[in-house]
Amino acid sequence: MSAQTHIVIIGSGSAGSEAALTIRRRDPECRITQITGSKLLFISRYELPRVFNGVSGWRELLAYPPEFYDKNRITVRRNSWVNRVDAKNKEVLLKHKEEISYDKLLVASGGGGYLPEGLREFRPLMNSFGSYEDAVKIREALPKKGHVIMLGGDMTGLDLARTLVGVGHRVTLVASEQLFWPHEVTDDQRVKFVTVLEDMGIKVELDKKVVAVKQGTKGKPARRVVFDDGGGIDGDAVMPFCGLMPSLDFMIGADVDIERGLLVNPELKTTNDSIWAVGDVCQIWSPEENNYLFYYGWHYIKEMGKIAAINMTGGKKTISTHKDDQLFINKKGEIDSPYWKHK
């Protein structure tokens, strides 16, 4: 690759950051630009529960210090949102009307929290957990031994739930079809794992349909979740954890095939020769399953970033599409998952 080659990475999460570092190791001369909507440098979402364990500032959670980016000549465009990608002219168009040209593009934009249609009108009364700012906001909203009501029960939420219980908060999980997502469990496994969750101190409400989230009345906790049977639960905060929705609207019309995510081959290349995709935003062709599949978890995500970077810099490497993603009970008798980052 020539010194003038410009590689643009949309996204600064685990996949995009691993790709940027790998590209720089393999090509000391090319230009690398990362575009992110975040106001901060890369903080892994897997680290956010640490906000409840004594972390006093965002700098403690940075994956890399600011000087890392200067040393490796990686330009990070923070607080920048992509409006669309013009694949014909190889340009990324930002919402503030700037245009950034690229020679090769990596889409690592990840996914945002999915919220079922019936809950969307109540979004202003719920707390999200996708950024450091979100984590601090919920920490400050909870009183000592506060009560969090979680909706859904995906693995990101359960990771946070065990942290909250560990520091003395109460958690009630109103389980939905997203319980244990993205794991697929049988009915028998579901019963077993729910029992383990309750042994871990997480109260689980099964077979309850949420019809409303309301502001708490005077003298009551800040929030009330209402069920279709007329009952409900009072809590200090409500947090939805119902899986992820790929963030890829800006790729519509960009000369790439899209199903639920960007479709890529095992080399992580899209149907456009200049565009690759990694992380939560892409579906990878699996010869074993004869289908395009999503792959989640920090170990999968980092591996995707590394492999895409190798292939973008002249290599030819494929990712393993064999899934080892079984939910299990660890030696402590607690639920564990390969989607959780272990220290």
C-alpha angles and dihedrals in degrees: 000000000000126000089250095058109120119204115192121197119196105208135032101215129112096296097043094045094048088050093050092051093046092048091052092049091052098040117031093182110048124097117249123195124179119197119202137167090215120104089213134061119259116315113170114234087224088067097052096091086065087076085081093052102066103288105151102187143016093250089071090062099047112122089211131015118246092256090061090071093048092048092051094039094237112154112213116198103201127193089022122133125200115230097184145330119242100204094178092061094028095238135139110213115208124209091245087062098256118138122213118194121214140186093201128015131204117195109207099150095136123201140291126227112282116230119193114240094248091060101044097092089059095054093111090061095051133076121231124207108206102111144031089258090054091050093051091047094056092043090055093045094057120084120213108296088008124180120240120193110205122197123206106004108231119167094264089057094046090051089055091043093059089050093050092049089047092059094046106269125129121240127195114187117204097201123215136171087289092067108135092002128198087028117085112219133180122239091257092050091048091056091048095047093047089055089052091049090055090048086055089058099260113129111219126205112198129193094016120135115209113220100169146009112210139187110258118253124243112294092015131096117284097259140035125196112206125207129209091248090063095256127110150170130247120217144155095246140007120216125184119214105174103142132272135296115207113247102227111118089120090063095063107116092016096120095256131116115252130186112157088323136010108295114233137171122238087274086060094242120140124220087275113081093221098047132076129177134203141174130020092343098067140068114213123211109246115200089194092058097029087226145088112264139186117234120204137182132078094266093053092044096052092046090053091053092050095047094046090051092051091051093045089056098051103282129121113218131145129209121237110251094193107117121221098177108127119151109234145173113249130215091274090060092249131126113264135180140190085232090069118082110237121209 
